[in-house]
Each structure stands twice: as C-alpha cells, then as structure tokens.
C-alpha cells in the first residue's frame, strides 16, 4: 500500500487554497500592480512593509523578483491545466491572471534584450544589492545569464503554450537556449542575492555547481512535454541528466563520501569540491533533482533512442538510491524537516535550518520515482520517505494563510524569520506544482 496516498486529500486542498491566495491577491489590485503579489510573511500573513529608506528596500512591492514572476508563470499555467477539466471557471480565472502577468513579464524581456534579472524596481530597471547594503543598478547588458533566465524562460514557455501565444512560447524557448549556451561555455552565473547569512550566495570561478543544470533539466522536462516533436529538448535534457549522474552522484566511496551521495559543488575536473575538509550537500536540492529527472524521463514520448534507453535504465536504478541517501542525510524525524546543508565527510548538518520547499519537492520525487521505477527494490522505502515529508509539511509547516507554508523552521522545530531565497511567499511553484505531480495519476 502506498503510504503517500493517505495525504492526497491534504494535497488537493493545499493546491486549491494556494491558488486562491495567489489569484485573490492579484485581483485585489485591479491592475494597479501587474505582478504576482506574494509580499507577505508566510507564517502569519503580515504584509511586508517598505522601510523608511527606499534605497534599502528589498521586500515591499517596490522590489519585484524575477524568480518569483517566472516561477509564478509556470505555476499558474500548471494549475490552469490541472483544474481545466474539473473546475473550468477556476481555470479561466487563472488564465486571465496568467495572460496579464505574461504580457508584463514578456515586456520586461523585450526591454532588456530577451534577458531577465533577479530583482527589478517598479520602473522595470534591474537592480542588486551593493556592498553598502543599498540598491545598485548595474548595466543590464553586462550581467551574464543566470537563474532568472531559467525560471522566466520556463514560465513564458508554459504560459505561451497554455494560452496559445506562440510568441511567448518562442521567447521562453529562446531564453532557455541562451541560458543553455551560457551553462555550456561557463559564462552562466548565479544571480541570487542572499538574505540569509547562513546561506551565502557568492560566485567562485573554481567551483562548478549543480543548480543550473538541475533547473535546466526541469525546463527540458516542461518543453519536451509541450513540444514533443522538438528533438532538441530531449537532447538537452538527456545531456543535463547524464552530466549530473556522471559528475555529482558519487559512484565510488571516497574520503567519507558514500555511494549515491549527491554533491552540490565540484571542481573543474569533476571532483567533489572540498572546503576546509568539508564536502557540501544541499539535501533538498538532491531530492529535487531526482524528482525533476523522473519528470523528464516520464514525459518522453515515443520510442527512446538507444542512448535514451541506456540513460533511462541507469536512472531507474540510481535515482531511488540517490533519493534515499539524501533523505537519510537531511531529514530530521524529531522536529520534522530537511536541513539546508550537510557535510558529506563528517556526516552531519552544516546549516540545520529546515526550509519548507524541500518537503513538497521530496513528495513529488517519491511519487514520480515510484512511477518511473515500479519494480525497484527500494520503492516502498521511497514512498515511506515521501509520506514522512507529507506528515511534516501538513503537520508542522502550516501557516495562518490557506495553502501557504511557513518558510523556515530551525533544528528545534521552531518557526524562524529566515528567508530561504526571496522574501516573497511561494506562488505555487515549489508547493502547488509539486503536489499536482503527487495527485495526478500520470504525473
């Protein structure tokens, strides 16, 4: 029996409630604020207010996160698809918001040469945080491709397909192609500004991180489903998955690392990056990777090529074990949550804060891996781990806002005001889209 199945009613409720929160906040402004508005504290719904000094404002509606807008586009399109057959009026309402938001985001891209950025002001100018902690406005043309391009590229493609706008679909695909080229030639850079001292975001040219290929793999899972006739998307996705399995998954135990550990950072030669004797894993990222990989492989249509068949067989065997290794490293059964970072050498947490997002990502991964590898000997353990994540999410991360979950809890299980990536609450990307993959039989 699937222990994750008992949580399906809670999943369905969270999907609907989360979407209602996104829609109602957007509709409340009646066009005065043409962006997703998740500018509230997730744990209690308190609005994020602007500080007295506008140059130090990174939280209010005057600070627009490209990541949130791109993730929101993909989430809205996915939710509209999900509700189209059962609740058509809700789907139409979602489509209206999706059309308005996609038009606004597409205009930002047209203004900046098809590129997207982590932060914008209300005038559409990209900005970042300077060394003095105040807003700084770099030359947008000098900023290399980053995660905003991946998130918005995916979102525009999803919106374009959902609404029959070939121009938005083409713009999203072009943005993803540009980011793919930057990943391949090494010019891709993380654009994230960290709001958590325990989770710094900085670039080191010696380090090769897994994140860009993992998110690109998610993009290829989407595009290969939307445009199955385009072989390019299958090829890019397979290349990403093969690279992540070859470089970031440990095959030979060494120096404290165990088989199937997923390494967050490697050096230029593909060896695990050691910093002060430590090798970093983000267990949530490792779990997310297995879910996105399964989503890509499950979405491939038609007969696989010989190369795809070999990759599929390898992934079916390895991914459930990667999932279980990361879950064992990261999940704290007492407080219920997954730690942010883990040292694969000392085998203990580095940052024991527990963000919410890794729980629904793990639930998605468990559900999809069970479909991808139904005969795997570890299938029951994978589903049990997914159920443990569901129990934690629905039992200890619920907030005062329907469909929204507190962003971070500490190792004792206490809610803490720590921002995992952006101050904005989730627009249905990590939560709703993941839970849709849990409840839909075909994933």
Number of C-alpha atoms within 10 A of each C-alpha: 7 14 16 22 15 12 16 16 10 14 23 18 14 23 23 17 18 21 22 17 18 23 21 11 14 20 17 11 12 9 10 9 14 17 22 25 25 23 23 19 21 24 20 14 17 12 14 17 14 15 12 8 8 13 12 16 19 26 19 19 22 17 21 27 23 22 23 27 25 29 25 30 31 26 26 31 26 24 23 23 16 18 16 16 10 10 11 14 13 18 20 14 14 23 21 15 20 28 18 13 23 27 15 15 23 20 13 21 21 12 13 15 11 17 25 32 27 24 23 20 18 12 9 17 17 25 21 20 18 12 8 8 11 15 18 15 13 14 10 15 10 7 15 17 25 22 24 26 29 29 28 31 34 30 32 33 30 30 30 23 19 21 16 11 16 14 14 23 24 16 21 29 23 17 26 24 19 18 27 21 13 17 17 10 9 11 13 19 20 17 22 19 15 16 16 14 9 15 16 11 14 11 12 8 10 12 17 22 19 21 17 20 23 23 19 26 26 24 27 29 26 23 26 24 19 17 14 16 12 12 10 15 24 26 15 20 25 22 15 23 25 16 16 20 20 12 21 24 21 19 16 11 11 10 11 13 20 17 15 22 24 30 28 24 23 20 15 12 11 14 14 23 21 14 8 6 12 17 22 22 25 26 29 26 23 30 28 28 28 28 27 27 28 30 25 23 24 18 20 16 12 8 8 14 9 9 10 17 12 11 18 21 11 13 23 20 16 18 25 27 22 23 27 21 19 24 22 14 21 27 22 18 12 10 16 23 31 33 28 25 24 25 20 23 17 14 15 14 21 18 16 20 25 31 25 28 24 27 31 27 29 33 30 30 30 32 28 26 27 21 18 22 20 13 12 16 12 15 22 17 15 27 24 16 22 28 23 20 27 25 17 22 22 17 10 19 23 20 17 14 18 17 24 29 25 26 27 25 24 19 19 13 17 14 18 15 16 21 18 20 18 22 22 24 22 25 27 29 21 20 26 28 23 27 26 20 22 26 19 12 10 10 17
